[in-house]
């Protein structure tokens, strides 16, 4: 098995362990079917995308495994990614505490809608990976990189972040929390912070990016932002 494949599975297993521990320690029970369903949808989708990249775009897989604050090349992105990691755990933990202490309650139908949003978010990310082999986990520009203008990039400049926001909105609903929806606000702010910093970097380092921005006005959501 190739090195990047091992790294990809190791990273996925580590994330699974962290998320699972956060879920069930916060809930202080294993009797939590919404959490089990969430894990199945979230990591089932992650595993499917990982297998697709192993088989169809190992170079992109290699670009994706080097993730995290320590691997970012600029100080600003190291800081942004550190905040993003903390904000992601908040999105997981706060809805669980909401459910545990019954601050709000949801119906099973809402939980299913949340899982559906998670699946849709991952599908958008999958479309990004099919379209853009340079969709690295880090903000960087390679020597042969070109601006991608097709697929989801024809609609918004940052479709992967758009997919992530759909996914994150679904998390608290899947876990059985209405108040948890507000826990997505910090990570949304961090994502917007990251994309502005990314656009500044790409404008300086990726030929044709400014022309692309002039054609595609919307960053995350057509007609809104």
KANOR-V237927 format. One record per pair of residues at least 24 apart in sequence whose C-alpha atoms are under 10 Angstrom apart, sorted by the first residue. I is the first residue (numbers start at 1). J is the second residue. If there is no record, write none. Layout:
BEGIN
i:I j:J
i:I j:J
END
This chain:
BEGIN
i:2 j:54
i:2 j:58
i:3 j:62
i:4 j:54
i:4 j:58
i:4 j:59
i:4 j:61
i:4 j:62
i:4 j:63
i:4 j:64
i:4 j:65
i:4 j:66
i:5 j:50
i:5 j:51
i:5 j:53
i:5 j:54
i:5 j:58
i:5 j:61
i:5 j:62
i:5 j:65
i:6 j:65
i:7 j:61
i:7 j:62
i:7 j:64
i:7 j:65
i:7 j:66
i:8 j:47
i:8 j:50
i:8 j:51
i:8 j:53
i:8 j:54
i:8 j:61
i:8 j:62
i:8 j:64
i:8 j:65
i:8 j:66
i:9 j:47
i:9 j:50
i:9 j:51
i:9 j:65
i:10 j:65
i:11 j:65
i:11 j:66
i:11 j:67
i:12 j:43
i:12 j:46
i:12 j:47
i:12 j:50
i:12 j:65
i:13 j:43
i:13 j:47
i:15 j:43
i:16 j:42
i:16 j:43
i:18 j:89
i:19 j:88
i:19 j:89
i:19 j:92
i:19 j:93
i:20 j:92
i:21 j:93
i:22 j:89
i:22 j:90
i:22 j:92
i:22 j:93
i:22 j:94
i:22 j:96
i:23 j:89
i:23 j:92
i:23 j:93
i:23 j:94
i:23 j:95
i:23 j:96
i:23 j:97
i:23 j:175
i:24 j:93
i:24 j:96
i:25 j:93
i:25 j:96
i:25 j:97
i:26 j:92
i:26 j:93
i:26 j:94
i:26 j:95
i:26 j:96
i:26 j:97
i:26 j:98
i:26 j:99
i:26 j:100
i:27 j:93
i:27 j:95
i:27 j:96
i:27 j:97
i:27 j:98
i:27 j:99
i:27 j:100
i:27 j:101
i:28 j:96
i:28 j:97
i:28 j:100
i:29 j:100
i:32 j:96
i:32 j:99
i:32 j:100
i:32 j:175
i:32 j:176
i:33 j:175
i:33 j:176
i:34 j:96
i:34 j:108
i:34 j:111
i:34 j:112
i:34 j:114
i:34 j:115
i:34 j:173
i:34 j:174
i:34 j:175
i:34 j:176
i:35 j:92
i:35 j:96
i:35 j:111
i:35 j:171
i:35 j:174
i:35 j:175
i:35 j:176
i:36 j:175
i:37 j:111
i:37 j:112
i:37 j:115
i:37 j:174
i:37 j:175
i:38 j:111
i:38 j:112
i:38 j:114
i:38 j:115
i:38 j:116
i:38 j:118
i:38 j:170
i:38 j:171
i:38 j:172
i:38 j:173
i:38 j:174
i:38 j:175
i:39 j:115
i:39 j:174
i:39 j:175
i:40 j:115
i:41 j:115
i:41 j:116
i:41 j:118
i:41 j:119
i:41 j:122
i:41 j:174
i:42 j:115
i:42 j:118
i:42 j:119
i:42 j:121
i:42 j:122
i:42 j:167
i:42 j:171
i:44 j:119
i:45 j:118
i:45 j:119
i:45 j:120
i:45 j:121
i:45 j:122
i:45 j:123
i:45 j:126
i:46 j:119
i:46 j:122
i:46 j:126
i:48 j:122
i:48 j:126
i:49 j:122
i:49 j:123
i:49 j:125
i:49 j:126
i:49 j:129
i:50 j:126
i:52 j:126
i:52 j:129
i:52 j:130
i:53 j:126
i:53 j:129
i:53 j:130
i:53 j:133
i:56 j:130
i:57 j:129
i:57 j:130
i:57 j:133
i:58 j:133
i:59 j:133
i:59 j:134
i:59 j:136
i:60 j:129
i:60 j:130
i:60 j:132
i:60 j:133
i:60 j:134
i:60 j:135
i:60 j:136
i:60 j:137
i:61 j:129
i:61 j:133
i:61 j:134
i:61 j:135
i:61 j:136
i:61 j:137
i:62 j:136
i:62 j:137
i:63 j:133
i:63 j:134
i:63 j:135
i:63 j:136
i:63 j:137
i:63 j:138
i:63 j:140
i:64 j:134
i:64 j:135
i:64 j:136
i:64 j:137
i:64 j:138
i:65 j:136
i:65 j:137
i:65 j:138
i:66 j:136
i:66 j:137
i:66 j:138
i:67 j:136
i:67 j:137
i:67 j:138
i:68 j:137
i:68 j:138
i:69 j:138
i:71 j:137
i:71 j:138
i:71 j:139
i:72 j:137
i:72 j:138
i:72 j:139
i:72 j:140
i:73 j:138
i:73 j:139
i:73 j:140
i:74 j:138
i:74 j:139
i:74 j:140
i:74 j:201
i:76 j:193
i:76 j:194
i:76 j:197
i:77 j:138
i:77 j:139
i:77 j:193
i:77 j:194
i:77 j:197
i:77 j:198
i:78 j:138
i:79 j:194
i:80 j:190
i:80 j:191
i:80 j:193
i:80 j:194
i:80 j:197
i:81 j:138
i:81 j:190
i:81 j:191
i:81 j:194
i:82 j:190
i:83 j:186
i:83 j:187
i:83 j:189
i:83 j:190
i:83 j:191
i:84 j:186
i:84 j:187
i:84 j:188
i:84 j:189
i:84 j:190
i:84 j:191
i:84 j:194
i:85 j:187
i:85 j:190
i:86 j:186
i:86 j:187
i:87 j:183
i:87 j:184
i:87 j:185
i:87 j:186
i:87 j:187
i:87 j:188
i:87 j:189
i:87 j:190
i:88 j:168
i:88 j:183
i:88 j:184
i:88 j:186
i:88 j:187
i:88 j:188
i:89 j:183
i:89 j:187
i:90 j:180
i:90 j:183
i:90 j:184
i:90 j:186
i:90 j:187
i:91 j:168
i:91 j:169
i:91 j:171
i:91 j:172
i:91 j:180
i:91 j:181
i:91 j:182
i:91 j:183
i:91 j:184
i:91 j:185
i:91 j:186
i:91 j:187
i:92 j:168
i:92 j:171
i:92 j:172
i:92 j:175
i:92 j:180
i:92 j:183
i:92 j:184
i:93 j:172
i:93 j:175
i:93 j:180
i:93 j:183
i:94 j:172
i:94 j:175
i:94 j:177
i:94 j:179
i:94 j:180
i:94 j:181
i:94 j:182
i:94 j:183
i:94 j:184
i:95 j:171
i:95 j:172
i:95 j:173
i:95 j:174
i:95 j:175
i:95 j:176
i:95 j:177
i:95 j:178
i:95 j:179
i:95 j:180
i:95 j:181
i:95 j:182
i:95 j:183
i:96 j:172
i:96 j:175
i:96 j:176
i:96 j:177
i:96 j:180
i:97 j:177
i:97 j:179
i:97 j:180
i:98 j:172
i:98 j:175
i:98 j:176
i:98 j:177
i:98 j:178
i:98 j:179
i:98 j:180
i:99 j:172
i:99 j:175
i:99 j:176
i:99 j:177
i:99 j:178
i:99 j:179
i:99 j:180
i:100 j:176
i:100 j:177
i:102 j:176
i:102 j:177
i:103 j:177
i:103 j:178
i:103 j:179
i:103 j:180
i:104 j:176
i:104 j:177
i:104 j:178
i:104 j:179
i:104 j:180
i:105 j:173
i:105 j:175
i:105 j:176
i:105 j:177
i:105 j:178
i:105 j:179
i:106 j:173
i:106 j:174
i:106 j:175
i:106 j:176
i:106 j:177
i:106 j:178
i:107 j:173
i:107 j:176
i:107 j:177
i:108 j:173
i:108 j:174
i:108 j:175
i:108 j:176
i:109 j:173
i:109 j:174
i:109 j:176
i:110 j:170
i:110 j:172
i:110 j:173
i:110 j:174
i:110 j:175
i:110 j:176
i:110 j:177
i:110 j:178
i:111 j:170
i:111 j:171
i:111 j:172
i:111 j:173
i:111 j:174
i:111 j:175
i:111 j:176
i:111 j:177
i:112 j:170
i:112 j:173
i:112 j:174
i:112 j:175
i:112 j:176
i:113 j:170
i:113 j:171
i:113 j:173
i:113 j:174
i:114 j:166
i:114 j:167
i:114 j:168
i:114 j:169
i:114 j:170
i:114 j:171
i:114 j:172
i:114 j:173
i:114 j:174
i:114 j:175
i:114 j:176
i:114 j:177
i:115 j:167
i:115 j:169
i:115 j:170
i:115 j:171
i:115 j:172
i:115 j:173
i:115 j:174
i:115 j:175
i:116 j:166
i:116 j:167
i:116 j:170
i:116 j:171
i:116 j:173
i:116 j:174
i:117 j:163
i:117 j:165
i:117 j:166
i:117 j:167
i:117 j:168
i:117 j:169
i:117 j:170
i:117 j:171
i:117 j:173
i:117 j:174
i:118 j:163
i:118 j:164
i:118 j:165
i:118 j:166
i:118 j:167
i:118 j:168
i:118 j:169
i:118 j:170
i:118 j:171
i:118 j:173
i:118 j:174
i:119 j:163
i:119 j:166
i:119 j:167
i:119 j:170
i:120 j:163
i:120 j:164
i:120 j:166
i:120 j:167
i:120 j:170
i:121 j:159
i:121 j:160
i:121 j:161
i:121 j:162
i:121 j:163
i:121 j:164
i:121 j:165
i:121 j:166
i:121 j:167
i:121 j:168
i:121 j:169
i:121 j:170
i:122 j:160
i:122 j:163
i:122 j:164
i:122 j:166
i:122 j:167
i:123 j:160
i:123 j:163
i:123 j:164
i:123 j:167
i:124 j:152
i:124 j:159
i:124 j:160
i:124 j:161
i:124 j:162
i:124 j:163
i:124 j:164
i:124 j:166
i:124 j:167
i:125 j:152
i:125 j:159
i:125 j:160
i:125 j:161
i:125 j:162
i:125 j:163
i:125 j:164
i:125 j:167
i:126 j:160
i:126 j:163
i:127 j:151
i:127 j:152
i:127 j:153
i:127 j:159
i:127 j:160
i:127 j:163
i:128 j:152
i:128 j:153
i:128 j:158
i:128 j:159
i:128 j:160
i:128 j:161
i:128 j:163
i:129 j:160
i:135 j:160
i:138 j:198
i:139 j:194
i:139 j:195
i:139 j:197
i:139 j:198
i:139 j:199
i:139 j:201
i:139 j:202
i:140 j:198
i:140 j:201
i:140 j:202
i:140 j:205
i:140 j:206
i:141 j:201
i:141 j:202
i:141 j:205
i:141 j:206
i:141 j:207
i:142 j:205
i:142 j:206
i:143 j:206
i:144 j:206
i:145 j:206
i:145 j:207
i:146 j:206
i:146 j:207
i:146 j:208
i:146 j:209
i:147 j:202
i:147 j:206
i:147 j:207
i:147 j:208
i:147 j:209
i:147 j:210
i:147 j:211
i:147 j:212
i:148 j:208
i:148 j:209
i:148 j:212
i:149 j:209
i:149 j:212
i:149 j:213
i:149 j:215
i:149 j:216
i:153 j:212
i:153 j:216
i:153 j:218
i:153 j:219
i:154 j:212
i:154 j:215
i:154 j:216
i:154 j:217
i:154 j:218
i:155 j:215
i:155 j:216
i:155 j:217
i:155 j:218
i:155 j:219
i:155 j:220
i:155 j:221
i:155 j:222
i:156 j:213
i:156 j:216
i:156 j:217
i:156 j:218
i:156 j:219
i:156 j:220
i:156 j:221
i:156 j:222
i:156 j:223
i:156 j:225
i:157 j:195
i:157 j:199
i:157 j:209
i:157 j:212
i:157 j:213
i:157 j:215
i:157 j:216
i:157 j:217
i:157 j:218
i:157 j:219
i:157 j:220
i:157 j:221
i:157 j:222
i:158 j:195
i:158 j:198
i:158 j:199
i:158 j:218
i:158 j:219
i:158 j:220
i:158 j:221
i:159 j:219
i:159 j:220
i:159 j:221
i:160 j:220
i:161 j:188
i:161 j:191
i:161 j:192
i:161 j:194
i:161 j:195
i:161 j:219
i:161 j:220
i:162 j:188
i:162 j:191
i:162 j:219
i:162 j:220
i:162 j:221
i:163 j:220
i:164 j:188
i:164 j:191
i:165 j:191
i:165 j:220
i:192 j:219
i:192 j:220
i:195 j:219
i:195 j:220
END
